[in-house]
Amino acid sequence: MIYTFYKYQGAGNDFVIIDNQNEQFPRQNFKQIKHICDRKFGVGADGFMLLETSQQADFKMTYHNADGKLGSMCGNGGRCIVAFAKFIGLIDNSTTFEASNSIYQATIENNEVRLKMNDLTTRDIQVYPDHVFLNTGSPHHVALVDDLDNFPVYTQGQKIRHGAPYFEEGTNVNFIEQLNNNTLKIRTFERGVENETLACGTGVTAAAIASHFTKKIEDNHIFVKAIGGNLSVSFELDQNHYKNIILSGPATYVFKGEIEI
């Protein structure tokens, strides 16, 4: 069967999206999804998404990592699928959608998408001497380093991703450098992609929250420079509760095509 796919990217984090409201796509064919994401033999993407119907919201986002397996929440993927939903006329400038057993809210203006992430309690933020661990929809290890441009992200990220205490389940690994009192630079080794990506939305969110919680940054609107583009995270801290966490940035249509499965 022939399927039309759409390619989107958010700050260089790229995705293949298929409108599966008719439920025709073989979503359990993880091997085929991995093939689609392969950059040499397939379309090429950091992740694969199906836009499906939802009983609770405007639509449902079903996300697969580049290895074909079902993934946890993807922030840039969420922003891109919102742009796609508007492109096909499913939504206007605001929406709610279902993803990873949660309901997310988002707004879109031009190609800028603002995605409201899940709230986070401070007791779930684990601070260690050399890193911070927290879950912003996906698990993230965040480490502050010097000279990020020359840091060995792939080798160190791979080592941490598979090492203790993460092992089989693994984690995403973010290395950050603070540029000023409200700006970070970030590079991320993504679980499921098993490589460095040009941006990671939940990673950017984790880096911003971790930097604020450890008092490296006092501002509650933080700008984050990824390799593929600039994102920002704003939030409110209400006692021990981070709320109204908004991930903002571009979500851009790249091209569409057809694949036969």
C-alpha positions in Angstrom: 0.0 0.0 0.0 1.2 3.5 -0.8 1.2 6.1 2.0 1.8 9.9 1.8 4.3 11.1 4.4 5.4 14.6 5.4 8.8 15.7 6.6 9.0 18.4 9.4 11.8 19.7 11.4 12.0 21.8 14.6 15.4 23.4 15.1 17.0 20.6 13.0 15.2 17.8 14.9 13.5 16.1 12.0 10.4 13.8 11.8 8.4 11.8 9.3 4.7 12.2 9.9 1.8 10.3 8.4 -1.9 11.1 8.8 -3.3 7.9 10.2 -6.8 9.0 11.1 -8.1 6.1 8.9 -6.0 3.7 10.9 -4.6 2.0 7.8 -0.9 2.3 8.6 0.7 -0.9 10.1 1.8 0.8 13.3 3.2 -2.5 14.8 5.6 -2.9 12.0 8.6 -1.5 13.9 11.1 -2.8 11.4 9.5 -0.9 8.6 9.3 2.3 10.8 13.1 1.9 11.5 13.7 1.6 7.8 11.7 4.8 7.1 13.9 6.7 9.6 17.1 5.3 8.2 19.1 8.1 6.6 20.8 5.9 4.0 18.0 3.5 3.0 14.9 5.3 4.0 13.5 8.8 4.2 15.7 9.7 7.1 14.5 11.2 10.4 15.1 11.4 14.2 11.6 10.1 14.8 8.4 8.9 13.2 4.9 10.0 14.1 1.3 9.0 13.3 -1.4 11.5 13.7 -4.4 9.5 14.9 -7.9 10.2 16.3 -8.5 10.8 20.0 -11.6 10.6 22.1 -10.1 13.2 24.5 -8.5 15.8 22.3 -8.2 17.1 18.8 -5.9 14.3 17.8 -3.4 11.7 19.1 0.3 11.7 18.5 1.9 8.2 18.4 5.6 8.6 18.5 8.3 6.1 17.5 12.1 6.6 17.9 14.4 6.2 14.9 15.0 2.6 16.1 11.3 1.9 15.3 10.3 1.4 18.9 7.5 3.3 20.6 9.0 6.3 22.3 8.2 8.6 25.2 7.2 12.2 24.8 9.1 14.2 22.2 8.9 18.0 22.6 10.0 19.0 19.1 7.9 16.2 17.7 4.9 17.5 19.5 5.5 21.0 18.1 5.9 19.6 14.6 2.8 17.5 14.7 0.8 20.6 15.8 2.1 22.4 12.7 1.2 19.4 10.6 -2.3 19.3 12.1 -2.8 22.9 11.1 -1.4 22.3 7.7 -4.0 19.6 7.0 -6.8 21.8 8.4 -7.5 19.7 11.5 -6.9 22.6 13.9 -6.7 26.4 13.8 -4.2 28.3 16.0 -4.7 26.4 19.2 -5.1 22.8 20.1 -5.1 20.0 22.7 -3.7 16.6 21.7 -3.0 13.3 23.3 0.5 11.9 23.6 2.2 9.4 26.0 -1.0 9.1 28.1 -1.1 12.8 28.7 -3.0 15.7 27.2 -0.9 18.6 25.9 -1.9 22.1 24.9 -0.3 24.2 22.1 -0.7 27.3 20.1 0.8 28.1 16.7 1.5 31.4 14.9 3.2 31.3 11.5 5.8 28.5 12.0 6.3 29.2 15.8 4.7 26.6 18.1 4.4 27.0 21.8 3.9 23.7 23.6 2.8 23.4 27.2 4.8 20.7 28.8 3.7 18.6 31.9 4.1 20.2 35.3 7.1 19.0 37.4 7.6 18.8 41.1 10.9 19.7 42.6 11.1 16.4 44.5 11.4 14.6 41.2 14.6 16.6 40.3 17.7 14.7 41.4 20.8 16.7 41.9 24.2 15.0 41.9 27.8 16.4 42.1 28.3 16.3 38.3 24.8 16.2 36.8 21.0 16.6 37.3 18.5 14.0 36.4 14.8 14.8 35.7 11.9 13.6 33.5 10.3 16.2 31.3 8.1 13.6 29.4 11.3 11.7 28.7 14.3 11.0 31.0 17.2 13.4 30.9 20.7 13.5 32.3 21.9 17.1 32.3 25.6 17.9 32.8 27.3 21.4 32.8 30.6 21.4 30.8 33.2 23.8 29.6 33.9 24.4 25.9 30.8 22.6 24.6 31.8 23.0 21.0 34.7 20.7 21.4 33.2 18.3 23.9 33.1 14.6 22.9 29.3 14.4 23.0 29.0 11.1 21.1 31.5 9.0 23.2 30.5 10.5 26.5 26.8 10.5 25.7 26.9 6.8 24.6 28.8 5.9 27.8 26.3 7.6 30.1 23.2 6.5 28.2 24.0 2.8 28.7 25.8 3.0 32.0 24.8 3.0 35.7 22.2 3.7 36.9 20.3 3.8 33.5 21.4 0.5 31.9 18.8 -1.2 29.7 16.1 1.5 29.9 18.7 4.2 29.2 18.4 8.0 29.3 18.8 11.0 27.0 22.1 12.8 27.8 22.5 16.6 27.6 25.6 18.6 27.9 25.1 22.3 28.4 27.3 25.4 28.6 25.9 28.6 30.2 26.5 31.7 28.0 25.0 34.4 30.2 22.3 34.9 32.9 19.4 33.7 30.7 21.0 31.7 27.9 22.3 28.2 27.5 24.0 26.2 24.7 23.1 22.5 24.5 24.1 19.3 22.7 22.2 16.1 23.2 22.8 12.4 22.7 19.3 11.0 22.2 18.1 7.6 23.3 16.4 5.7 20.5 18.4 7.7 17.9 21.6 6.5 19.5 23.4 9.5 18.3 23.7 13.3 18.7 20.7 15.2 17.3 20.6 18.8 16.2 18.0 19.6 18.9 15.8 17.9 21.5 12.7 19.6 22.9 12.4 17.7 26.2 16.1 18.0 26.6 16.0 21.7 26.2 13.2 21.8 28.7 15.2 19.6 31.1 18.3 21.8 30.7 16.3 25.0 31.5 14.6 23.6 34.5 17.8 22.0 35.9 19.7 25.3 35.5 17.0 27.2 37.3 16.6 24.6 40.1 20.3 24.6 40.8 20.3 28.4 40.8 22.7 28.7 37.8 20.0 30.9 36.2 17.4 32.9 38.1 15.3 34.0 35.1 12.1 32.1 34.4 12.4 32.6 30.6 15.5 30.8 29.3 16.9 30.8 25.8 18.6 27.7 24.6 20.9 27.5 21.6 20.9 24.0 20.0 23.0 23.1 17.0 20.0 23.2 14.7 18.4 26.4 16.0 17.1 28.4 18.9 14.4 27.4 21.4 13.1 28.9 24.6 11.5 27.7 27.8 9.4 29.7 30.1 7.8 28.6 33.4 6.5 29.5 36.8 7.8 28.1 40.1 4.9 27.8 42.6 6.5 26.6 45.9 7.7 23.1 45.0 6.0 23.0 41.7 7.2 24.0 38.2 4.1 24.8 36.2 3.1 26.5 32.9 6.2 25.2 31.3 6.2 26.4 27.7 8.6 25.1 25.1 8.7 27.5 22.1 10.4 27.5 18.7 10.1 26.9 15.0 8.3 23.9 13.4 8.9 23.9 9.7 7.4 21.9 6.8 10.2 20.4 4.7 8.7 18.2 2.0 6.2 15.4 1.3 6.5 12.2 -0.6 5.2 8.6 -0.9 6.3 5.3 0.4 5.1 1.8 -0.4 4.7 -0.7 2.4 
